């Protein structure tokens, strides 16, 4: 949240600056606007003086106060004689008393939640307004009593100047908006007014003065551990990735603090507008410094701490009760702040470093001596602890993004100044500063990188000026190369490309040239041949009424079990992921039907009973005997041999298409026909796809013993091209259908598209001339043995007719007593047409006789 009044502390802000303009200025440098929050409170809301407050016990045991409140000449009530008199207000707050100055919401005001203030009769009186609490005004969560302005942080002079009828909206900043901005994780320095003010300066050129510089000049404590009130040890024996959890620990003490001191009104108001509760002066000061400078602080009751303070990792089995009252089991990765009661070094846990403190050692209403901790912690340690314990805090949010490692003395000085000014404390003249921080490595930065990466024609002097403005120190190495050392608050600047990004955002992203790429890529236009073929497949199925779905390619034991796979056999040939998205599905699919069936099941359970879906995607097959994948060298192109070894070790990946159909194939309404899906619908889907591709194929039904367990033994077939299987089609096994809760006769198919494409040359077809002579159409019905397929009979007819046959289509299959046992009737609609003449009856008879003779070898007889 950005408050313009607070922002003015660090940067010169135009008097007329609006929040809309501020949002535009900040977005220019990458701080995006989330929302401008405007108060839903409307007036009149004024200062009131309680003339009298008469307690009145009620029958329900509650005591209310009947008060008369002076709200100024403009807003006071009018008596029967026309004189201005204080308003009568009923107030149930226990802290209401005569002589207090309070905040009064008058009739016509609207409070958060669209709560409208109107005169109303209550407890036997007409309450002509309301004395408000913090929660009622949206200023905080306190609802234990009304706002008493003498306790609201005003100086005696300011409090005395408050008059009945003064505008409390302006007094409490209820009418001021707030700008919420989005801070990316790499720019943690912008989680402070110091950082936002710096970015406003970069965007507008407004004069900016780093508050840390003036604070460093004011530091009046010498670093002398021997005279410090408590000793400190850093003892990290379990660093994460070799990075010590705390590389700087700064302590400063104040004494004689008056715990009854009130937080000044300006600080209280700013904290509340930032979304924080005002708790006590000591706590408010640490929060204020964190918001202002970006350095989280922690305040301890010095009299309760027994040195030395030890910063260490947790031990197995240790526990801590945090400030929220919850007991937490600590992990050996947790970095802790501990002290040493009774000489037992590091035995008492004070808190989880950078995340949350414990119940012991906190500042209370009895605290008189305060120890202020300002530290720099490892980002990974803090992030892991915050997530492990589900304890996101304002402090951890900053530490895990990276805090300025040079700011700790200045932040402590600022806290000391505020506690001495407003809490009557006296600052210690010594401090402890354990500092093992290291300056960031210098970056060798070729100036030409800016042009190469973002195509900005920015001259060398401008680049140097921009980098120095963000705090970098820049050394010239050559005309084209700089050596750049990032500032302490920018841990995100580690590579030349990071510096290019800084130059680009400060010059302006809108200044980067827009170059539209040419659509001509490597001489090709539009889709590649492979993409076109995939598009043909998807379009064909969509035109047939199927819906394309995209499933996650992950399967697990439950899927294998449903499809009756032997888990011990399927796992070794399945690709197992090292870090699966779901622990119960750690394998990549070997076929599309498994996740497709889950999608169908989900649809049916949600009321979509007629499911016709397909997916076009990759399947993955692991070879247990494949060679190990070689470790390739970095920084150089692998050799062809190394790439071949890499390919040999990778799992096989193929392009498949699969569909699943269930429910009703035909539903013409309540007067129409209904037909359930069966194997024939899946076969028709396959035919349409393969015909669209121009494939030559055939269906073969295997022997029952050879049918895979996933398929119905009598209603499935394999699809062959060139003598090789390329897919399977039919109805799923009734056991699988029942387990998944799918409708009976649910059908499916799966095609290996890579194999299908390999069997098609996709050469342009030579169009045949369209004959202008009339066709001759006949229906031919044959009785054949059950073992003869329609494809075999079709091939025989085509061979008999030669070029005279234009089309042939099977339109009927019949079995029954009329045909006889072991036989079936196949009826075809055939069209004959000659390219050079009109066929005569003799020609038709000759063709008919040729068909009879050719099909006789299959045992076919032409029926009358």
N, C-alpha and C positions, 0 to 999 in steps of 0.2 A: 504494500500500500504506500502510495506516495502522497504526502501532504505538502502543498506548495509553501505553506508558512514555514514548515520545517526545512524544506529544501533551500529556502533563502538563507539559512545559516551558513551554507558552504559555497554558494554560487550566486552570481548576480542575476536575479530573475526580473524580467520586465514587470512593471506594476500592473499592466493590463493582461498578463498571461492567464489564459483560461486553461482548464483541464483538457479540453479538446486539443488546444494547440500544444500543450505539454505532451500529450500522447503522440501527436504527429512528430514532434521533435525527437522523442525518444525512440520511436520506431525507425527513424532514419539511421540509428546506430545499432539496431538489432534488439531493442527492448520492446517487445510487442505488447500492445494494449490488450488486456483481458476484458476490463469493464470499468466504466466510470460510475462509481457508487454515489448515488444522491440520496439524501435523507428523505425518508417518507414522513418526517415530522413537519407539521405546519403550525404556525402560531395562531393566536397570541399566546406566548409563553414568557412570563416575566418574573422579575424578582419580587418577592412578597415579604412583608414584615408581619410576624405573628403578634398581634396586639394582645390577645388572650387565648387561652386554651383550657377549656373546662372538661375534665374527665367525666364520662357518663357510663357507668356500668350497665350492661345489657343482660337480658334474661338468659342468653346463651353463654354467659360467662365472659364475653368479650368486653373490653373497655374501649370506647371510642372517645375522641376529643371533639367537642364542638368549639370551633375556633372562629375568630374574626381576624382576617388577614388584610392588611393594607397593601394594595397592589398599585398604588399611585393614583393621582388625580384622574388620569385618562380612563382607568379601568375599574375604579371603585364603584360600588353600587350607589343607588340613589334612594334615599328614604322617602317617606310620605310627604315630607316638607320640602323635598327637592334638594336636600343637602347630600354631598358625597360622603359615603360612610364605607368602612371596611366590608369586604365580602364575607358572608358566612359560609364556612367550608367544614364538612365532616371529614375527619382524618383518623384512621385507625392505627397509624404508625406509633410504635412505643417511644420513639425519640422526639416526638412533637412536643414543643414547649413554648411558652410565651417568651418573646424577646429574640426569637431566632429569625434569621433571614433564610428564606426557603425559595424553591422554584415552584411557581404556580402555573398550571395549565388552565387557561380560561375557556369558557364556552366558545366553541368554534374551532378550537385546536384539534388536530388529528395526530394521534400517536401511532407508533409502529403496530402493524396488524390492523390498520384501518379503524383504530379505536377512537371514536369521536367523543369529545367532551361536551356535555350538555348539562344544564341544571336538572337535578333530579332529587326526588324525595327519598331520603334514606334515614333510618333510625329516628324518625319523627322530625327531621329538619329538611329544609331545601338546601342541598349542597351546591353552591354556585361556583364550581370550579374544583380543581384537585391539586393537592400538593404532591409532587412527583418524586419517585425513587429513580435510581440509575437504570434499573431494568425497564421501567415504564417508558423512559426516554430513549432506550436503545443505547445507552452509554456504557453498560456493563451488565453483570449478572446479579449485583447486589439488590436484594428486595427486602432486607431486614428493617429498613427504615427509609424515611424520605431523605432527600439531599439537604444537609445543613451546610450552608455556604461557608460558615466559619471553619468547618473541618475540610474544606475543599481546596486547601492549598493556597489561599490568598494571603498576602502579607497583611499585617494590621492596617496599613494605610489603604491598601486596595479594598479590604473588607469594609472599612469605614466609608469608602467612597460609593459603595453600592447603595442605590436608592430604590425604594418601592416603585415598580413600574418600569425599571430598566429592562431592556430586551435581553432575556436569558438565552434566546436562540443564538445571538451573536456572542454572548458571554461564554457559552459552552461550545461554540462552533457547531451547533446542530445544523446550521444552514450551509455548511461547507462540504463540497463533494470530496471524494477520494479517488485516486487513480490506481487501479490494480494492474500491475504489469507482469508479464511472463518472463522468468529468469531461466535461461537454459543452464543445465548442470555444469557446464564448463566455465561459467562466469559468476562464480560464487561471490566475487567482490561486489557485485551489484545488489547483493542482499543487505545493503546498508545505504544510508543517505550519503555517506562519503562516496560510494561507488556510483550511485545514480547521479549525484551532482557532477562527478567527473564526466559521465557520459553526456549529460546535458551540455557541458562545456564543449565536448567534442562535436556535438551536433550543431550548436548555435554559435560557438565562439565566445560565449559569455565568460566573464572573468571568474576564475576558480582558484580558491586557496585551499590546499590540503590541510585539514584540521590537525593532522598528525604532526606536521612541521611545528606548529605553534605549541602543541602539547609537549613535544620533545624538548623544546626550548625552556619549558616551565618545570621540567622534572628536577625536583630538589632533593631527591634521595640518592645517596651513594650506595653502590652495590657492595655489601660487606656481609658475607654469610656468618662471620664470627660474631657479629653484633645483632643478628636477626633474631626475632622472637622465637623462631622455630626453624629447625634444619630440614633440608629436603634431599632426598636421594631418588635417582632414577635407576630402577633395577628391572629392566625388561629382559627376561631370560627366554622369552618365547616370541620374538618379533615375527610379524607376518611378512613373508617375502623378504626377510632380512631387514625390514624397515623398523627402526625403533619407534615404539608407539608414542613417545613424547620426546621431542627434540628441543623444546624450550619450555621452561617453567618459571614464571615470574610471580613473586609474592610481595605484597605491600600491606602494611597494617595501619589502621587508624584507631585511636583510643579516645575514651571519654564520649563516645557517641550517645546521643540522647534518643532512646528508642521511641519516645513519644513524638518525635519530630514529624511534622506532616510533609508529605510530598508536595512540592510547589504546584500550583494550579496549572502552569504551562506544561510541566512535565507529565502531570497526571492526564491532562487533556490529550497530549500527543500519544501517550501509551494507549489510552482507550481507543483513539482513532486508528491506531495500528493493530487493534484487535487483542490487546493485552489488558488484563485486570490490574488495577492499582492495588498492591497488597501492603507494602510498607516502604518507607523511604529507602532502606538498604536494598531491598529486592528491586524496587523500581529503578534505582540508580544503575544496577547491573544490567537490567533489561534495556534501559535507555541507552547506555553506552554500546551495547550490542547492536541495537538498531541504528545508532548514529555512525559508528565506526566499523561495524562488522565483526568485532571481536567479542565472543561470548566470555562472560566473567562468572565467577562463583564466589559467594561471600560465606565465610565460616565464622562462627563464634570463637574468637581467639582463645578465650578462657577455657573452652572445652577441648581444644586440640592439644595433644601430647606428642611432642616430636620424638623422632623425626617423622616428617611426612614422607611416605614411600610410594612412588608411582610404580606399580608392578602389575603383572598379569595375575588373573584369578587362579586359584588352585582348585583341583577337582573336588566337588562336594561343597564348596563355599556358597553361602546364601547372603542375600541383601534385601532388606525391606526398604523400598524406594519411597520417595515423597508422596506417591499416590497411594501408599498404604499396602501395596502388594509385595509379598515375599517372592523373590526371584532366585532361581538356581543359576549360578554363574558358570560360565564356560571358561576353559583355560585360555581362550582367545580374548576374553574381556580384559580391557585395560582398567585398572582400579586406582583410585586415590585412597590411600590408607594412612592412619596414624599409629602411634605406638604406645598404648596405655600400659603402665606398670613396666616400662622398659622392654616390652615385647614388640620387637621391630615389625612394623607393617601388619599388626595383627587385627586391627579394627578397620573395617571397610567404611569409608565415608561416602563413596559414590562410584558410579560407573563413569569413567572419565569422558567428558564431552557429551554425555547423554543425559544423565539424571543423578541427582544427589540422593543420599540416604537420609533417614530420619535423624541420625546423630550429627551434631556439629552445625546444624542450621541456625541461622540468625532468628532470634525470637524477640518478644517484647521486653525481655530482661537483658538482652545483649548490650554491652557497653564498649567492648573492644572487638573490632572486626578485622579479619584477615581476608584480603582480596587476592584471588587467584586469577592470573591471566596466562593461559598456556597455548601451546601449538601442538596439536595431536595429528597422528597419521590418519589420512582420510579413510583408508581401508578398514582400520581398526574400528573407527567410530561408526562407519556405515554398517559393518557386520553386527556390532553390538546393538545398534538401534533397531535393525531388522530382526535380529534373534529374539530380542525381548519385546518386540512390537512397541517400542518407545520412541516414536519420532518426536523430536522437540525442536524448538527454534535453534537451540545451540547445536544439536547434531546435524540439523539441516545445513548449517554453515560449515561446520568442521568437515563433513564428508565431501563438501565441494571445494574445500581448500581455503584456509584463512591466511591472511598476510602474516608471515613469520617474523616480521620486524615491528609489529604494531603493539606488542604486549606492554612495554613500559608506558607508552602513550595512553593506552586504554586504562591502565591502572591509575595513571595520573589524573585522567578525567574523572574517574570514579572517586578518587580521593578529594579532588576539588569540590565535587558536588556534595560529598558527605561532610566536609568541613564547613561548606557554606550554609547548607540547610540542616545539618544534623549536629551542629556544635562540636564536631569531632576534631581531634588533633592528629596530624599525620606523622607517622614515624619517619625518621630521617634516614633510615637504612632500608634496603630492599634485598631480596635474593633473586638472582637471575642465572639459572642454569641454562646455558645456551650452546647447543651443539648443531644448530642449523647450518646449512651449507647454501651458499649463493648458487643460483641456477646456472647451468652451463651456458656459455656463450654459443650463439647460433651463427654459423657462417651462412651469410645470406646474399646470394647473387641478385643484384638489382633487376636483372633481366627476367627473373622468375615472375615478377608481377605481370609483365607483358605476356609471358609464355602461358601462364595459368589462367589469367582473367582478361587478357587482351586490353589492359588499361595502359594508355600512353602516359604514364606518370613519370616525371623527371626525377633524377636522383635526389636533388635537394628537397623536393616535396616529400619523397619517401622518408628521408632522414628526419624531416620536421615532424611528420606524422608519428613516426616511431618514438621520437623523443617526447612528443606530447602525451603519449599513453604511458610514459614513465620509463621507457627503455633507455639504456645508455648505448650509444652507437659509436663504433670505432671504424674508421676507414681503413680497409686493407688494400684495395685497389680501386680503379675507376669503376669497376663493375661489381665489386664485392665489399660487403660490410660485415662487421662482426658485432652482433646485437646481443646485449645481455638484458633479459626481461626484468621487470620490476618485481619486488617481493610479493606483490598482491596478484600476480598473473601466473600461477602455476600451469595454466593451460598453454602457454607459449613455449613450445619445446622443439618445433621444427620450422624450416623455412616456409612451408605451406601455411602454418599458423600466422606468420607475419604477413603473408600475402592476403590472408583473410582480413587482418586488421586494416591493411591499406585499402582494400576494396570497400569495407564497410564505412571507413572514414571519408574516402573520396565520394562514396555513394554508390549503392548497388545499381541505381538508375543510370549511372554513367557507364556501366559495362555495356559494350556494344552487343547488339542483338544480331546474330548471324543465323539465318534460317538454313538448316542443312539441305543439301540437294537431295531430291527424291531418288536420284540415280545412284544406286549403291552397287559398286562392282559390276556395272553394266546391266544390272537387273532392274526391272520395274515391277512394283507390286509384290505379290506373294511369290515365294519360291515354289518350284514344282511340288516339293514335299508338303508345304503348307497348303497348297491348293488341293492336294489329294485328301488331306485331313479335313479340309473345309467341305469337300464333296461328301465325305462320310457323315459328318455332323449334320449338314444340310439335309441329306437324304433321310436320316432318322427323324429329324425335326419335322420334315414334311409329312412323314408317316404318323405323326402325332405323339412322338416321344419327347420328353423334356430332358435337356442336358443338365447334369449335376457335376459338381466338383467336390470330391471327398478327400479327406486327409488320407495319405497312403499308408497308414499305420494299422497293424493287426496284432493280435495277441492270442493267448491260450484259449480264451473264450470263443474267439472266431474259429480257431482250428477245431475246437470241440464241436461246435454247431455243424460244421461241414464234414465231420467224421474223419478228419485227418489223423494219422498216427503222429502224435506230437513228437515222439522220439525220432521219427523219420523226417518230419517237416522242418524242425528247428535247425539242424545242421546246414540245410540248403537255403535257409532264409537269412536275409541280411539283418543283423541285429544292431541297433543304434546304441552308441555309448551313452548318449544323453537324451533319452526319449522324452517327448512332450508329456506322455502319460505312462506311468509305470506299468499299467496293465496292457499296454500295446507297444512293446519295444521293437517290433519287427516291421520291415517294409513288406508290402503286399507282393505275393507272387502271382496273383490274378486279381482282376478288378471286381469280381463278383462278391468277394467277402465284404468289403466296405459298402458296395452297392446294395447288398441285402440288408445291411444295417440301416441304410437310408430308407429303403422301402418299408422296413419294420417301423421306423420312427414315423413315417407318414401315415401308415395305417393306424397306428395307435392314436394319432391325433385326428382321426376322422376322415382322412383322404383314402378311401377304399380302392379307387381305381388308379393304380400306380403304373405308369409307363415311363421309365427313366433309362437314360444311358449315360455312359462316361467314356471319354477318350483320354487316355493317359498312359503313364509308364508303369511297368511292373519290373521287379528286381529279383534276380536269382543269384544266390551265392554258390560258389564252387568251393567246397572244403579243401580241394586239392590245388587250388590256385596258388601261384607263387606269392611270396610276401611282397608287399608294396615297398619299393626302394625309398630310402631317404635321399631326396634330391638336394643338390647344393643350392645355396641361396645366392642371389646377386648375379646369376648367369643363366643363360638358356640351357635347359637340359639337352643332351644329345638325343638323336633319334632312337638309339638303343635304349636309353633310359626311359624315354616316353613309351616305347614298346613294352618295357617291363612294367611300367605304371599301368598301362592299359590291360596287360595280362593279369594283373593282380586285382583289378577292380571288378565288382559284381556285374553280371550281365544285365543290361537294361534294354527293354524292348517296348515298342509302342503297341498298345492293345486298344480295342474298343469292345465294350460289353453293354448289354441291355438286360433289364428285368421288367417283365410285364405281368400284372396280376389284376384281378377284379373282372370287370365287364369289358369285352371288346366292342359290343354293340349295345346301345341303350337308347331307343328311339322315343322314350316317353311312356306314359302309362298305357297308351293304346298300341305302342309299337313292340317290336321284337327285342329280346334280350339274348345275348350270347356271351358266355364266359370265355376269358382268355384260355388258350391251350397252346400246345406245341406248334400248331400251324401258324400262329401269329408271330412266334419267334422265327420260324423258318422264313416267313414272308419278309420279315425285317432284314434277315441275312441276304435273301435274294435281291432285295432292292439295293442294298449297299454294293454287293458284288456286281450286279448288273450295271449300276451307275459307274463303276470303275472299269467296266468292260472285261471282267474276269471270266475265265473258263473254269468251271468248278463242278463238283458233284458231291452228293450226300451219300454216306455209307453208314449203315447201321451195324454196329459191332455185335458180336455174340454176347449174350447176357453176362457171361462170366468176365468179359473184357470191359464191361461198362464201369466207369468210375463211380465210386460210392456216392458221389454228390448228385448223380443224375438218375432219373426214372429209368429202370432197365429196359422198358419197352417203348419209351417215348423220347429217345434221344438219338442223335446221329453225329458223326464226325464229318467235318467239311474238308475236302481234299482239293488241292490244286497241283497239277503236275505230278500226281502220285504221292504228294507229301501232305500230312495233316496241317491245316492252318487254323482250325477252330473247332468248336463244339456247339451244338444247339439242341434244345429240347426242353422238357419239363424237369424241374428240380425234384429230387427224391421226396416222396411224401413225408418221410421222417424229418427232413430239414424244413419243409414247408410248415409242418406242425410245430416244430420247435420255435421257429421265428414268428409264428402266429400269422402266416400269410394265407391268402385264399387258396383253395384247392386248384390244382393244375397251373400253378404259377410257373411261367416259362422264362427262359433266358437264353442268351448266347454270349460267346466270347470269341473274338477273332484276333489272331496275331497279325496286326496290320503290316509290320515289317516283312513278314513272310508273304503276305498277300501282295504287297507292292513288288517284292522280288520276282514274283511269277508273272508280272504284267510289264510289257515293254513300254507302254504309254506312247507308242509312236503315233503320229497322226493317222487317222483312218482315211482310206480312200472312199469317198462317197460313191454309191452306186446310182446309176441313172434311174429315174423313176419311170417305170413302164406306163405307157399310155393306153395299154390294152386292158380289158376288163378282167377281174379276178374270178376264180371258180372256188367256191367255198363248199366244204363237205365236213360232216361229222363222222368220225370213224371210231367204233367201239370194239375193243379187243378183249377176249378172254385169255388170260395168261396165268401161269403158275404164280403162287405167292412169292416165289424167290426172284421173280423178274421185277426190276424196278422200272418206274416211269422213265427214268433217264436212259436206261438201256433201250426201251421201246422207242423213245424219241430219236435216239441216235440211228436206229435201224430205219425209221421212216425217212429221216433226212438223207441217209445214204441211198435209199431207193429212189427218191424223187430228184436228187441233184439240184440243179439251179431252178427247176420249176417250182420248188417249194418256197413260198414267201414267208409264211408264219405257221407255227404249230403251238398249240396251247392245250394243256390238260385241263379239262373242266369237270371231270367226274371220276370218282373212284367208288366202286360198288362191290360188296361181298354179300353172300346170302345163299339160301338153298337153291335159288334159281341158277346160280353159277356153279355150285358144287363145292365140295370140301377141298381145301388146298388150292383154290383158284380165286381170282378177282377180275373185275372188269375195269378197264381203263379207257375212258372216252376222250378223244382229242378233237379239237376244232382246227382244221387245216385249211390253208389258203394256197391255191396254185395260181401262178401267173407267169406267162411267157413274156420275155422282153421284146419279141419281134412279131408276135401274131396273137390272134384270139384263139384260145384253146377250144377245141371241138369236143363233142361227147366221146369220140374215139380216143382223143388224148387223155381225157379224164379217166376213162376205163383202163387205158394202158397204165397210167400212174397208179391207179387203185390195185391193178393186178401185180405191179412191181412191188408195192408195199406188202401185199399178202405173201408174196414169195420171200421177200427179205425178212419179214418178221417171223416166218414159220420156223426159222432156226432157233428162235427163242421159245418155241412152243405156243406162239400166239395164234389165235383163231379170230378172224373177223366176224363179228356178230351181225346178224341181219338187222 
